[in-house]
């Protein structure tokens, strides 16, 4: 709750000085908390489709992450009423948009798409949680492969379009074919960190005795190592394709986002999201070392917000301040983002406090605990 209060105060202060930057901070925080929640849904769906057994002790934590998604329907409302402050395409004459893009980027159509995507995610994730909790009572195997396969396909399309609408359209004349998957890669990397930190916390509280073994932690650490490399691959591919093509419609984004202090922010993102995790987690013992994983996960969670900030904020800076990355507005934006993290945490821990922290009705739980799947 303290984080939420701090975030509200930070937004108010920033709004007094610069309303546009305040709303930029708001959409950054909104997206940050949302991707953490969506990563839980992706984790659950992926493991249902592959019929994996190893993940069962972790599944309820991933489901708890999705408990925040219904709240996004409330938190999106301030954005819907302030589109003209955030997005220049709300005035087609001023933004010089024409043709198909002008038809696509209209306030009404944007609102319909955004609400439709959020409703779809709410419906699917609510069904996951409801069926999983019911399983604690009836203890029968769930038939979730078909539903999860459909969700993964729908999620791939909806999240890509949502990322483009929410962030890439801030600069309506710029485009990148890698933008959606870049946001997706950061989403799941950060989500894995939430799962690892939570499982370690629950184990320290003796709530997972005999259930969450070192091999489960090692598997999560291996996932984090692999996904960090995938994140680096996508980030490099996006940069390389734009640099190599050198098209005037594409290059201005990186010219602004690598200008002045922002290039050091980009370097920090590269090393914290991939360079350091790759070197540290490559030795097998470190992938199940609680201290190492805690440090890595906290660092990656923080740099995920920095990455989102790097994508958004330079678009709202004046020419005189475009080179400045670290200042008072950076601190206020960070606090607003932590406010949304606090909201995510409230929904997350409320779900865990009200339900079993492990899917005790899952028939494969014993196999996962005993390692029979190996």
C-alpha positions, 0 to 999 in steps of 0.5 A: 500500500505504501508504494501505491501512495508514493506512486499517486503522490509522484504522479500528482507532483509530476502532473503539476510540472508537466502533465504530458510527462505525468501521463507518459509515466502513467502508461509506463507504469500501467504497461509494467504491471500489466506485463508482469500479470500477463507473463503468468498467463503465458507461463500457465498456458505454455505448460498446459499445452506442453503437458509439462509436469515440472512446473506444477509447484509453481503454477499457483504463483503464476495464476496469482500473477494474473489476478491483477488483470481484471483491475486493468479495466479500471486503471485504463480509464484515465488513459482513455479520457486523456488520449489527446495529451498522450498521442499526437495522432488524435489530431490527424491534421496536426500529425499529418496522418493519411490513408490506412494509418489514419483510419486505424489510429482513431480514438474510437477504434483505439479504445475499442481495441484496447478494451477488447484485448483487456476483456479477452485477457480477463476472461481467459485468465479468470477461467484459468484461476477458477478451474485451478481452484476448483481442482483443489476440491475435486482433484481431477485432471484438468483438460486445458490443452485446447483452451490454452492453445487457443489463448496462446494464438489469440494472445500472440496477436492481441499483445502485439497489437496492444504493444503497437497501439500503446507505445509504438503509436506514440510516434505514429510515423515510425514503425518496427516489425520487431516491436511486439516481440521485443515487448513480449520478450521483456514481459516474460523475462520479468515475469520469470523473475517474479516467479523466482522471487516469490517461490524463494520467499514462500520457501523461506516462510516454510510454506513449500516444505517438501514441494519446491526442490532445488531442481525446480529452482534450477529449472526456473534459473535455466529458463531465465538464462535462456530467455535473457539470451532470447531477449538480447537476440530480439533487441539486437535484431530490431536494432540491426535491421533498422541500422542496416536498412537505414530507412528515413521512416525507421532511423529517427527512433534510434537517433532520439533514443540513443542521443545524449544520456539515453545511449548509456541507458540503452547500454545498461539495459543490454548488460543487465538484461543479457550480459550479466545474467548470461555470464553469471547464470551460465555455471550450473550451481548459480542457477539454483543459488538463492542469493545469486537468483535474488540479485539477478531477478531484482536487477532485471525487474528494475531494468524492465521498467527502465526499458519501458521508460526508454521506449516511451519518455524520449518521445515526450521531451522537448528538443532542449531536454531530449538528451537528458535521461536522469533527472527529477522526472526520471525519479518521479516516473520511477515512483509512479511505476513502483506505484503500479507495482504496488497495485500488482502486489496487492492483487497478487498477494491477496490471491495467495493469502486467500488460496492454497499457494500450491495446486494441491488438487493436481494429480501430477503434483506428486510426480513433480515433487518426486521428480518422476518426470526426469 
